Amino acid sequence: MRLNPVAAVMSLISSAETDSAAFYRERAAHFPEMKELFSAWAAENKKFEKRVKQTYFGVITDAIESTFSFAQLDTSDCVIDTSLSGSASVQTVKEKASEIEKH
């Protein structure tokens, strides 16, 4: 998918933060030994998502929205895969979390 207006890019970023926060919340429930760390990461990602929305609604105006674009930003490299099998090991979850954060 290609994005052009700022709103579409902000929506993509917001979704990525929301999806990764959900990933960490789910893993915290499945791995008690990692609950504190995953819960902290989930909270951090929700905070980032809130900041993205505050920035967009607080700073971006219709004038900027209508005249500024990301030159058809290709989102194919921006999709975050948070899927894991239900039987994933702690090590596999750590590797997936690292992949998400590097993305």
N, C-alpha and C positions, 0 to 999 in steps of 0.2 A: 504494500500500500504506500502511496505517496501522499505526504501532507503538505499543505500550503499555508493556511492561515495559522497564526500564533495559537488560537484556541485549540486547534487540532493537535499541535505539538504539546501544549500544556495538558490536554486530555491524555495523551500517550504517557507522559511522565507521571501523571497522577495515577493512572492505571498500573503502571509498573511498580510504584511505591505501595499501592494498595495490595496488589497481588503478592509482592514479596513479604509484606507484613503478614498476610494470611498464611503464607508458607511457613513463616517462623512461628506463628501461633499454633498451627497444626503440629509442627515438630516439637514444640515445647510440651504439648499434651502427650505425645508419644514417647518422649525421652525425658523422664524425670531428672536424670543426671545432667541434662543440658537445659532444663527448664529456665533457669535464671538467665542464661546467656541468650537463648532464643527469644524469651519474653522481652529482654532489653532491646534486641534487634528489631522485634516487631514494633515496639513502642517508638523506636527511632525512625523506622520507615513511615509510620503513621504521622509522626511529627514532620518529616520531610514532605509528605503528601499535603499536609495542612499548609505548609509554607509555600508550596507551589501554587495552591489555590489562592492564598492570601496575596501572593505576588501578582498573579494574573488579575484578580479582581481589584486589587488596590493600586496597581500601576498601569496595566495595559488599558488603553482607551480605545474607543471605536476608531479614532483617527489612525492610531498605530496599527490596529487590527486590520484595517482595510488597505493600508499601504505597505505593510511589512510582511514578508513571507520568508520561508526557509527554502526557497527555490526548489519546491517539490521534494522535500526531505524524504528519502527512501527509508521506510520503517522496517524493512525486512531484517535489518541487523539490530533492531531495537526491541524485538519481542523477547520477553523473558519466559523461559520454560521452567515452571515450578513443579512439574509433575515428577512424582516418585512412586515406586511401588509401595504398597502397604507394609511390606516386610523389609524395607530398606534398613541397612545397618547405620549405626551412628557415624561411621566413617563415610559412608555414601552420602548421608545427609550433610556432613561437613563439607564434602567435595561439592555438592550441589549448592550449598550456601556460598562457598567461595566463588563458584561460577556465576551465581546471581549477582554478587557484589562487584565482581570484575566487569560485569556487563554494563 
